Amino acid sequence: MTLIARTRARAVETLALDSPHNRNALSAALVGDLADALTDAGKDPGVRAIVLTHTGNTFSAGADLKDPPHPEALVALLRQIVELPKPVVARVTGHVRAGGLGLLAACDIAAASTDATFAFTEVRIGVAPAVISLPLLPRTDPRALARYYLTGERFDAPEAVATGLLTTCDSDVDTALDPILDGLCRSAPDALAETKRLLTARVLEAFDRDADALTALSARLFSSPQAREGMTAFLERRDPAWVV
């Protein structure tokens, strides 16, 4: 069974992360299924734009600690979203944590409801937001990112807009997305592809320059003693040993 639900309306393909039992955590299976769905939509001439959304109350809880994807697979997925010749629009009506924020940053446009929450929780389990930095660092405010990377604090949708993580937010996310999706459907496909290429050039430079080093960093940290303690504490619902 695929972990991605697909629907289409007016040339907009909606791909919904559909693994609510683990809050759409980025498992190896989900990352693979999403990559396949994006490939299909990218090749389909009947698709003008792609909406990436979710079932349940969480867009994504980040990496699945029981079945994590290989860092290289996550890098490939993020790059695929950035390189896809069609606009990818994130639609969020729930919570986003850790690796899920990398998906948002890879998308061309990101919208959320005002009750959505966000947090880079990696430091609290003994790792770092390494791979997801590839799309995040070129697209977000450095000062804001430093605060939320280093503290793991939760922040709300208006703050996510202010940092550059989101494009817009609204009490009804679909109200915010209606004019955006209408505009994409009125735009010429080749013009959209070339315009996206202009907009993503700096992000792809980061992938070319830093992907290998950040993949190695992620693998090293996930195998560290602190990460083992942090993940065990998370699964046991207790504070890790380093909390003071």
FIVEXLO-807895 format. One record per residue: residue in one letter; y, x, z of N, C-alpha, C in turn; chain. Coordinates in Angstrom, 3 decimals. Each point is the difference from the previous one (the first is absolute). Layout:
% residues N
   residuo    n_north     n_east       n_up   ca_north    ca_east      ca_up    c_north     c_east       c_up   cadena
         A          Y          X          Z          Y          X          Z          Y          X          Z        A
...
END
This chain:
% residues 244
   residuo    n_north     n_east       n_up   ca_north    ca_east      ca_up    c_north     c_east       c_up   cadena
         M     -1.199      0.842      0.000      1.199     -0.842      0.000      1.247      0.875      0.000        A
         T      0.967     -0.360     -0.839      1.254      0.743     -0.030      0.870     -0.353      1.195        A
         L      0.784      0.973      0.437      0.923     -0.215      1.111      1.414     -0.293     -0.498        A
         I      0.115     -0.309     -1.285      1.292     -0.329     -0.608     -0.103     -1.369     -0.655        A
         A      0.849     -0.942      0.427      0.066     -1.321     -0.615      1.046      0.022     -1.111        A
         R     -0.329     -0.584     -1.148      0.900      0.048     -1.155      0.389     -1.403     -0.439        A
         T      1.280     -0.199     -0.252      0.506     -1.232     -0.604      1.087      0.378     -0.994        A
         R      0.346     -0.943     -0.903      1.044      0.287     -0.977      0.833     -1.236     -0.252        A
         A      1.307      0.196     -0.140      0.926     -1.072     -0.366      1.159      0.614     -0.767        A
         R      0.318     -0.557     -1.148      1.106      0.449     -0.843     -0.004      1.527     -0.193        A
         A     -1.114      0.546     -0.404     -0.148      1.425     -0.324      0.153      0.921      1.203        A
         V     -0.015     -0.560      1.208      0.038      0.811      1.221     -1.384     -0.043      0.641        A
         E     -0.649      1.154      0.071     -1.317      0.112      0.616      0.186      0.299      1.495        A
         T     -0.556     -0.849      0.841      0.074      0.214      1.441     -1.321      0.564      0.492        A
         L      0.076      1.158      0.653     -1.164      0.649      0.597      0.178     -0.059      1.515        A
         A     -0.910     -0.687      0.669      0.099     -0.163      1.456     -1.079      0.829      0.690        A
         L      0.429      0.879      0.906     -0.967      0.693      0.847     -0.734     -1.067      0.812        A
         D     -1.325     -0.052     -0.124     -0.748     -1.124      0.548     -1.138      0.493      0.891        A
         S      0.394      0.678      1.077     -0.963      0.479      0.992      0.531     -0.327      1.395        A
         P      0.215     -1.294      0.277      0.670     -0.373      1.254     -0.795      0.342      1.252        A
         H     -1.315      0.202     -0.114     -0.797      0.286      1.190      0.420      1.316      0.664        A
         N      0.562      0.945     -0.800      0.500      1.252      0.594      1.487      0.200     -0.292        A
         R      0.695     -1.122     -0.169      1.449      0.005     -0.238      0.356      0.814     -1.245        A
         N     -0.809     -0.173     -1.035      0.243      0.678     -1.279      0.164      1.513      0.168        A
         A     -0.776      0.570      0.896      0.029      1.454      0.169     -0.451      0.673     -1.289        A
         L      0.548      1.183     -0.248     -0.276      0.703     -1.248     -1.337      0.727      0.106        A
         S     -1.065     -0.734     -0.256     -1.339      0.575     -0.045     -0.225      0.640     -1.368        A
         A     -1.067      0.787     -0.088     -0.351      0.579     -1.297     -0.245     -1.105     -1.022        A
         A     -0.645     -1.092      0.428     -0.300     -1.095     -0.918      1.265     -0.709     -0.466        A
         L      0.916     -0.290      0.928      1.225     -0.705     -0.392      0.847      0.856     -0.936        A
         V      0.122      1.295      0.293      0.776      0.889     -0.873     -0.612      0.029     -1.399        A
         G     -1.322      0.053     -0.084     -0.657     -0.002     -1.303      0.195     -1.298     -0.754        A
         D     -0.126     -1.130      0.706      0.172     -1.299     -0.651      1.434     -0.204     -0.475        A
         L      0.979      0.447      0.796      1.391     -0.144     -0.407      0.292      0.868     -1.223        A
         A     -0.525      1.208     -0.020      0.197      0.868     -1.163     -0.565     -0.651     -1.259        A
         D     -1.182     -0.609      0.103     -0.602     -0.666     -1.158      0.846     -1.185     -0.464        A
         A      0.495     -0.795      0.951      0.814     -1.163     -0.355      1.311      0.418     -0.656        A
         L      0.612      1.076      0.487      1.233      0.492     -0.604     -0.251      0.517     -1.412        A
         T     -1.123      0.668     -0.195     -0.342      0.482     -1.342     -0.127     -1.172     -0.969        A
         D     -0.715     -1.044      0.419     -0.169     -1.180     -0.861      1.338     -0.646     -0.335        A
         A      0.842     -0.181      1.010      1.296     -0.647     -0.235      0.901      0.867     -0.865        A
         G     -0.071      1.314      0.189      0.827      0.898     -0.789     -0.338     -0.026     -1.469        A
         K     -1.275     -0.240     -0.323     -0.441     -0.015     -1.404      0.165     -1.354     -0.667        A
         D      0.195     -1.046      0.794      0.022     -1.365     -0.520      1.365     -0.312     -0.613        A
         P      0.076     -0.247     -1.309      1.303     -0.297     -0.624      0.609     -1.318      0.462        A
         G     -0.802     -0.824      0.637      0.528     -1.263      0.505      0.675      0.116      1.350        A
         V     -0.022      1.191      0.590      0.619      0.219      1.313      1.331      0.716     -0.177        A
         R      1.072     -0.602      0.493      1.327      0.612     -0.071      0.333      0.766      1.276        A
         A     -0.469     -0.513      1.141      0.281      0.637      1.288     -1.144     -0.323      0.956        A
         I     -0.084      0.767      1.076     -1.076     -0.144      0.976      0.615     -0.193      1.376        A
         V     -0.486     -0.983      0.728      0.391     -0.211      1.390     -1.156      0.453      0.878        A
         L      0.290      0.868      0.950     -0.999      0.473      0.962      0.274     -0.670      1.335        A
         T     -0.942     -0.823      0.461      0.193     -0.747      1.237     -1.283      0.034      0.831        A
         H     -0.213     -0.984      0.862     -1.100      0.077      0.955     -0.412     -1.370      0.466        A
         T     -1.221     -0.108      0.501     -0.439     -1.164      0.752      0.114      0.337      1.488        A
         G     -0.011     -1.021      0.842      0.103      0.222      1.437      1.401      0.369      0.433        A
         N      0.143      0.374      1.272      1.334      0.254      0.565      0.395      1.469     -0.017        A
         T     -0.775      0.845     -0.721      0.316      1.420     -0.079     -0.117      0.466     -1.445        A
         F      1.063      0.595     -0.507     -0.055      0.575     -1.355     -1.036      1.110     -0.031        A
         S      0.128      0.958      0.884     -1.024      1.022      0.187      0.234      0.700      1.332        A
         A     -1.096      0.222      0.727      0.075      0.683      1.289     -0.087      1.516     -0.139        A
         G     -0.015      0.513     -1.236     -0.126      1.434     -0.208     -1.435      0.385     -0.282        A
         A     -0.320      1.263      0.137     -1.338      0.493     -0.321     -1.052     -0.662      0.878        A
         D     -1.127     -0.328     -0.598     -1.136     -0.532      0.736     -0.673      1.168      0.722        A
         L      0.093      0.032      1.314     -0.532      1.125      0.759     -1.519      0.065     -0.037        A
         K     -0.663     -1.106     -0.338     -1.453     -0.014     -0.087     -0.503      0.372     -1.393        A
         D      0.825     -0.200     -1.014     -0.385      0.315     -1.377      1.235      0.452     -0.776        A
         P      0.599      1.128      0.409      1.257      0.412     -0.637     -0.213      0.478     -1.427        A
         P      0.974     -0.231     -0.866     -0.100      0.551     -1.344      0.229      1.503      0.051        A
         H     -0.535      0.725     -0.964      0.311      1.425     -0.095      1.489      0.135     -0.287        A
         P      0.686      0.983      0.602      1.435      0.158     -0.287      0.315      0.079     -1.488        A
         E     -0.870      0.628     -0.792      0.254      0.096     -1.440     -0.046     -1.370     -0.667        A
         A     -0.842     -0.913      0.509     -0.068     -1.343     -0.558      1.277     -0.779      0.305        A
         L      0.541      0.190      1.202      1.247     -0.675      0.348      1.160      0.556     -0.820        A
         V      0.043      1.320     -0.183      1.023      0.596     -0.860     -0.082     -0.588     -1.405        A
         A     -1.209     -0.093     -0.532     -0.181     -0.524     -1.352      0.470     -1.452     -0.099        A
         L     -0.276     -0.812      1.038      0.434     -1.396     -0.015      1.519     -0.099      0.024        A
         L      0.646      0.759      0.885      1.460     -0.045      0.083      0.621      0.446     -1.320        A
         R     -0.544      1.056     -0.589      0.534      0.481     -1.280     -0.229     -1.040     -1.101        A
         Q     -1.129     -0.667      0.036     -0.282     -1.020     -0.999      1.050     -1.111      0.030        A
         I      0.390     -0.428      1.200      1.032     -1.037      0.114      1.319      0.500     -0.577        A
         V      0.352      1.246      0.336      1.261      0.563     -0.485     -0.012      0.159     -1.511        A
         E     -1.130      0.428     -0.569     -0.086      0.289     -1.427     -0.305     -1.218     -0.864        A
         L     -0.454     -1.081      0.592     -0.365     -1.174     -0.790      1.179     -0.409     -0.884        A
         P     -0.217     -0.276     -1.289      1.118     -0.300     -0.887      0.594     -1.390      0.179        A
         K     -0.394     -0.689      1.045      0.525     -1.329      0.298      0.532     -0.009      1.427        A
         P      1.065     -0.733      0.257      0.552     -0.049      1.357     -1.012     -0.567      0.993        A
         V     -0.056      0.628      1.173     -0.854     -0.484      1.080      0.911     -0.415      1.151        A
         V     -0.148     -1.240      0.436      0.878     -0.592      1.009     -0.824     -0.330      1.239        A
         A      0.383      0.541      1.142     -0.693     -0.311      1.247      0.561     -1.285      0.600        A
         R     -0.899     -0.854      0.464      0.367     -1.259      0.673     -0.674     -0.015      1.371        A
         V      0.795      0.062      1.065     -0.525      0.160      1.353      0.401     -1.193      0.857        A
         T     -0.993     -0.620      0.627      0.303     -1.082      0.935     -0.600      0.278      1.376        A
         G     -0.425      1.224      0.226     -0.593      0.351      1.286      0.341      1.418      0.396        A
         H     -0.870      0.615      0.752      0.271      1.306      0.583     -0.497      1.122     -0.911        A
         V      0.678      1.142      0.075     -0.372      1.169     -0.803      0.012      1.219      0.907        A
         R     -1.068      0.750     -0.043     -0.114      1.174      0.845     -0.477      1.200     -0.823        A
         A      0.469      1.181      0.384     -0.527      1.284     -0.474     -0.173      0.017     -1.521        A
         G     -1.241      0.196     -0.461     -0.242      0.147     -1.429      0.468     -1.180     -0.834        A
         G      0.064     -1.189      0.594      0.515     -1.151     -0.736      1.433      0.193     -0.447        A
         L      0.763      0.788      0.764      1.386      0.276     -0.371      0.067      0.895     -1.231        A
         G     -1.031      0.797     -0.222     -0.051      0.782     -1.225     -0.128     -0.882     -1.220        A
         L     -0.780     -1.073      0.117     -0.102     -0.945     -1.110      1.357     -0.619     -0.314        A
         L      0.740     -0.394      1.042      1.327     -0.594     -0.225      0.911      0.979     -0.723        A
         A     -0.006      1.258      0.447      0.892      0.992     -0.588     -0.370      0.312     -1.439        A
         A     -1.289     -0.099     -0.342     -0.423      0.266     -1.371      0.434     -1.107     -0.951        A
         C      0.167     -1.219      0.514      0.411     -1.121     -0.849      1.449      0.178     -0.462        A
         D      0.320     -0.599     -1.134      1.355      0.110     -0.553      0.997     -0.857      0.765        A
         I     -0.450     -1.139      0.454      0.825     -0.942      0.751     -0.853     -0.500      1.152        A
         A      0.601     -0.173      1.182     -0.756     -0.480      1.154      0.817     -1.048      0.744        A
         A     -0.612     -1.149      0.237      0.666     -1.088      0.716     -0.890     -0.457      1.142        A
         A      0.627     -0.438      1.089     -0.760     -0.447      1.169      0.689     -1.179      0.654        A
         S     -0.775     -0.770      0.720      0.579     -1.043      0.838      0.617      0.645      1.236        A
         T      0.949     -0.684      0.606      0.734      0.588      1.117     -0.841      0.103      1.277        A
         D     -1.184     -0.601      0.027     -0.855      0.163      1.168     -1.025      1.118     -0.172        A
         A      0.067      0.730     -1.096     -0.879      1.148     -0.194      0.433      1.154      0.907        A
         T     -0.955      0.832      0.403      0.317      1.182      0.801     -0.667      1.222     -0.623        A
         F      0.540      1.176      0.351     -0.409      1.246     -0.640     -0.086      1.100      1.049        A
         A     -0.919      0.954     -0.198     -0.072      1.150      0.909     -0.836      1.105     -0.631        A
         F      0.504      1.234      0.134     -0.762      1.186     -0.366     -0.739      0.450      1.260        A
         T     -1.218     -0.458      0.165     -0.735      0.199      1.254     -0.835      1.280      0.019        A
         E      0.086      0.814     -1.044     -0.876      1.172     -0.102      0.110      0.936      1.195        A
         V      1.247      0.300      0.426      0.152      0.968      1.091     -0.644     -0.491      1.294        A
         R     -0.170     -1.295      0.139     -0.572     -0.541      1.234     -1.522      0.104      0.042        A
         I     -0.609      0.358     -1.150     -1.450      0.249      0.027     -0.303      1.464     -0.351        A
         G      1.019      0.857     -0.011     -0.240      1.419     -0.148     -0.005      0.543     -1.413        A
         V      0.574     -0.755     -0.958      0.094      0.497     -1.373      1.455     -0.114     -0.463        A
         A      0.240      0.180     -1.281      1.354     -0.072     -0.549     -0.009     -0.853     -1.264        A
         P      1.130     -0.628     -0.340      0.086     -0.778     -1.240      0.125      0.925     -1.211        A
         A     -1.048      0.743     -0.272      0.060      1.081     -0.986     -0.009     -0.526     -1.435        A
         V     -1.117     -0.572     -0.434     -0.142     -0.426     -1.392      1.030     -1.069     -0.365        A
         I      0.262     -0.935      0.906      0.938     -1.077     -0.341      1.429      0.506     -0.118        A
         S      0.256      1.234      0.459      1.335      0.566     -0.170      0.352      0.238     -1.460        A
         L     -1.009      0.080     -0.863      0.276      0.281     -1.410      0.940     -1.034     -0.612        A
         P     -0.237     -1.310      0.145      0.992     -0.956     -0.486      1.102     -0.309      1.006        A
         L     -0.264      0.211      1.299      0.985     -0.395      1.007      1.213      0.924      0.049        A
         L     -0.221      1.301      0.028      1.125      0.925      0.174      1.055     -0.106     -1.100        A
         P     -0.377     -0.179     -1.277      1.047     -0.116     -1.020      0.754     -1.330      0.017        A
         R     -0.519     -1.013      0.724      0.558     -1.340     -0.161      0.649     -0.564      1.266        A
         T     -0.039      0.729      1.108      0.491     -0.565      1.254      1.030      0.913      0.644        A
         D      0.747     -0.565      0.943      1.045      0.741      0.699     -0.621      1.040      0.928        A
         P      0.353      1.284     -0.133     -0.664      1.050      0.791      0.174     -0.164      1.498        A
         R      1.186     -0.386      0.465      0.225     -0.136      1.440     -0.851     -1.126      0.590        A
         A     -0.019     -1.126     -0.686     -0.794     -1.125      0.487     -1.483      0.350     -0.019        A
         L     -0.428      0.638     -1.072     -1.411      0.355     -0.104     -0.398      0.975      1.103        A
         A      0.884      0.946      0.331     -0.304      0.951      1.071     -0.249     -0.735      1.316        A
         R      0.843     -0.966      0.314     -0.192     -0.741      1.247     -1.357     -0.711      0.024        A
         Y     -0.299     -0.750     -1.050     -1.200     -0.830      0.044     -1.276      0.799     -0.235        A
         Y      0.072      1.095     -0.771     -1.147      0.896     -0.115     -0.350      0.624      1.352        A
         L      1.024      0.483      0.719     -0.235      0.790      1.218     -0.339     -0.836      1.221        A
         T      0.454     -1.244      0.041     -0.207     -0.821      1.198     -1.096     -1.043     -0.146        A
         G     -0.317     -0.400     -1.230     -0.963     -1.075     -0.183      0.524     -1.362      0.404        A
         E      1.320     -0.113      0.206      0.594     -1.278      0.412     -0.202     -1.076     -1.058        A
         R     -0.055     -1.234      0.476     -0.030     -1.137     -0.910      1.424     -0.366     -0.396        A
         F      0.195     -0.399     -1.271      1.317     -0.451     -0.442     -0.150     -1.237     -0.870        A
         D      1.120     -0.728     -0.172     -0.076     -1.298     -0.669      0.406      0.096     -1.469        A
         A     -0.051     -1.134     -0.687      0.258     -0.019     -1.440      1.438      0.373     -0.360        A
         P      1.035     -0.505      0.697      1.354      0.451     -0.340      0.173      1.513      0.132        A
         E     -0.621      0.591      1.028      0.066      1.448      0.149     -0.751      0.693     -1.140        A
         A     -1.109     -0.584     -0.428     -0.746      0.570     -1.123      0.827     -0.028     -1.282        A
         V      0.816     -1.041     -0.174      0.918     -0.034     -1.152      1.036      1.111      0.125        A
         A      0.559      0.163      1.196      1.032      1.013      0.216     -0.523      1.415     -0.251        A
         T     -1.276      0.247      0.306     -0.562      1.337     -0.199     -0.387      0.271     -1.445        A
         G     -0.070     -1.043     -0.822     -0.444      0.167     -1.380     -1.471     -0.268     -0.201        A
         L     -0.716     -0.335      1.070     -1.419     -0.318     -0.151     -0.185     -1.318     -0.747        A
         L      0.864     -0.978      0.283     -0.023     -1.283     -0.682      1.213     -0.142     -0.910        A
         T     -0.169     -0.802     -1.038      1.116     -0.368     -0.872      0.801     -1.142      0.616        A
         T     -0.727     -0.982      0.554      0.651     -1.187      0.530     -0.929     -0.684      0.994        A
         C      0.590     -0.879      0.833     -0.813     -0.835      0.883      0.669     -1.363      0.107        A
         D     -0.788     -0.994      0.371      0.501     -1.368      0.099     -0.943     -0.774      0.904        A
         S      0.485     -1.056      0.609     -0.883     -0.829      0.816     -1.138     -0.567     -0.844        A
         D      0.273     -0.216     -1.287     -1.023     -0.403     -0.969     -0.059      1.077     -1.072        A
         V     -1.013      0.838      0.055     -0.055      1.140     -0.922     -0.051     -0.443     -1.453        A
         D     -0.591     -1.155     -0.278     -0.079     -0.456     -1.388      1.360     -0.406     -0.545        A
         T      0.887     -0.464      0.873      1.371     -0.276     -0.427      0.678      1.286     -0.453        A
         A     -0.250      1.079      0.729      0.564      1.290     -0.385     -0.608      0.517     -1.297        A
         L     -1.262     -0.284     -0.221     -0.696      0.545     -1.170      0.220     -0.806     -1.274        A
         D      0.363     -1.269      0.111      0.134     -0.843     -1.200      0.907      0.615     -1.067        A
         P      1.236      0.400      0.338      0.852      0.571     -1.057     -0.510      1.351     -0.497        A
         I     -0.663      0.755      0.864     -0.532      1.299     -0.409     -1.105     -0.178     -1.026        A
         L     -0.952     -0.864      0.284     -1.117     -0.207     -0.919      0.472     -0.665     -1.291        A
         D      0.978     -0.902      0.111      0.557     -0.615     -1.201      0.652      1.066     -0.887        A
         G      0.730      0.922      0.625      0.632      1.066     -0.770     -1.015      0.886     -0.687        A
         L     -1.100      0.323      0.671     -1.035      0.828     -0.610     -0.652     -0.714     -1.180        A
         C     -0.221     -1.309      0.140     -0.607     -0.759     -1.093      0.929     -0.128     -1.209        A
         R      1.297      0.155      0.202      0.964     -0.074     -1.095      0.260      1.362     -0.646        A
         S     -0.613      1.046      0.521      0.256      1.355     -0.488     -1.071      0.440     -0.993        A
         A      0.411      0.812     -0.978     -0.918      0.473     -1.028     -1.014      0.976      0.596        A
         P     -1.287     -0.136     -0.328     -1.030      0.854      0.611      0.240      1.493     -0.192        A
         D      0.332      0.437     -1.208      0.226      1.431     -0.228      1.223      0.490      0.760        A
         A      1.032     -0.831      0.052      1.205      0.380      0.739     -0.293      0.117      1.492        A
         L     -0.827     -0.901      0.527     -0.383      0.092      1.409     -0.744      1.305      0.277        A
         A     -0.927      0.347     -0.893     -0.791      1.217      0.208      0.879      1.243     -0.004        A
         E      0.932      0.072     -0.943      0.855      1.190     -0.086      1.006      0.047      1.146        A
         T      0.488     -1.156      0.414      0.926     -0.038      1.137     -0.715      0.408      1.283        A
         K     -1.229     -0.469      0.165     -0.769      0.423      1.169     -0.222      1.506     -0.025        A
         R     -0.245      0.555     -1.184     -0.202      1.444     -0.102      1.232      0.764      0.485        A
         L      1.184     -0.501     -0.332      1.238      0.625      0.478      0.091     -0.046      1.525        A
         L     -0.352     -1.143      0.556      0.166     -0.213      1.434     -1.013      0.771      0.843        A
         T     -1.163      0.291     -0.560     -1.061      0.628      0.783     -0.106      1.507     -0.217        A
         A      0.876      0.571     -0.795     -0.115      1.431     -0.321      0.016      0.865      1.255        A
         R      0.925     -0.262      0.934      0.088      0.825      1.209     -1.216     -0.183      0.893        A
         V     -0.532     -1.207      0.037     -1.187     -0.243      0.822     -1.183      0.785     -0.559        A
         L     -0.159     -0.010     -1.316     -1.111      0.730     -0.607      0.165      1.507      0.150        A
         E      1.232      0.478      0.050      0.218      1.424      0.283     -0.566      0.359      1.377        A
         A      0.172     -0.898      0.964     -0.549      0.247      1.337     -1.520      0.054     -0.039        A
         F     -0.627     -0.884     -0.764     -1.451      0.037     -0.135     -0.452      1.319     -0.615        A
         D      0.665      0.414     -1.081     -0.381      1.242     -0.675      0.152      1.209      0.920        A
         R      1.052     -0.006      0.801      0.316      1.152      0.845     -0.817      0.030      1.288        A
         D     -0.202     -1.167      0.631     -0.469     -0.010      1.387     -1.363     -0.642      0.232        A
         A     -0.597     -0.625     -1.002     -1.225     -0.777      0.242     -1.125      0.858      0.575        A
         D     -0.224      1.170     -0.553     -1.110      0.827      0.482      0.204      0.413      1.456        A
         A      1.215      0.428      0.329      0.264      0.458      1.365     -0.112     -1.147      0.997        A
         L      0.499     -1.190     -0.350     -0.037     -1.121      0.932     -1.412     -0.573      0.133        A
         T     -0.767      0.072     -1.073     -1.399     -0.419      0.088     -0.760      0.911      0.960        A
         A      0.228      1.308     -0.117     -0.655      0.959      0.903      0.443     -0.216      1.439        A
         L      1.296     -0.260      0.207      0.508     -0.256      1.350     -0.656     -1.235      0.597        A
         S     -0.099     -1.067     -0.792     -0.620     -1.230      0.495     -1.444      0.249      0.408        A
         A     -0.759      0.686     -0.847     -1.404      0.272      0.319     -0.127      0.840      1.271        A
         R      0.882      1.000      0.145     -0.064      0.861      1.182      0.308     -0.774      1.276        A
         L      1.037     -0.825     -0.043      0.384     -0.743      1.197     -1.044     -1.038      0.386        A
         F     -0.575     -0.687     -0.980     -0.986     -1.031      0.318     -1.261      0.585      0.619        A
         S     -0.260      1.291     -0.221     -1.186      0.629      0.592      0.319      0.757      1.295        A
         S      1.222     -0.126      0.496      0.427      0.759      1.177     -0.458     -0.672      1.289        A
         P     -0.076      0.762      1.107     -0.360     -0.595      1.296      0.973     -1.091      0.438        A
         Q      1.296      0.195     -0.231      0.963     -1.028      0.402     -0.223     -1.294     -0.774        A
         A     -0.318      0.108     -1.292     -0.257     -1.211     -0.777     -1.250     -0.714      0.502        A
         R     -1.030      0.759      0.341     -1.211     -0.636      0.542      0.304     -0.748      1.293        A
         E      0.804      0.620      0.865      0.394     -0.675      1.230      0.868     -1.219     -0.298        A
         G      0.943      0.144     -0.918      0.887     -1.107     -0.318     -0.738     -1.189     -0.594        A
         M     -0.927      0.268     -0.914     -0.754     -1.089     -0.628     -0.949     -0.654      1.001        A
         T     -0.624      0.812      0.861     -0.871     -0.565      1.029      0.797     -0.884      0.948        A
         A      1.166      0.470      0.408      0.850     -0.791      0.893      0.424     -1.305     -0.660        A
         F      0.334      0.068     -1.284      0.405     -1.206     -0.728     -1.140     -1.012     -0.024        A
         L     -1.201      0.458     -0.324     -1.142     -0.906     -0.083     -0.389     -0.541      1.369        A
         E      0.253      0.799      1.054     -0.317     -0.438      1.363      1.164     -0.732      0.669        A
         R      1.087     -0.167     -0.743      1.186     -0.720      0.490      0.548      0.595      1.299        A
         R      0.184      1.332     -0.017      0.573      0.700      1.147      0.992      1.031     -0.507        A
         D      0.800      0.538      0.907      0.910      1.087     -0.373     -0.786      1.289     -0.221        A
         P      0.378      0.785     -1.002     -0.626      1.311     -0.150      0.403      0.929      1.144        A
         A     -0.731      1.096      0.151      0.155      0.880      1.153      1.368      0.648      0.084        A
         W      0.708      0.112     -1.132      1.275      0.730      0.021      1.190     -0.853      0.444        A
         V     -0.185     -1.298      0.164      1.117     -0.863      0.397      0.460      0.373      1.401        A
         V      1.307      0.211      0.209      0.555      0.382      1.297      0.991     -1.053      0.486        A
END
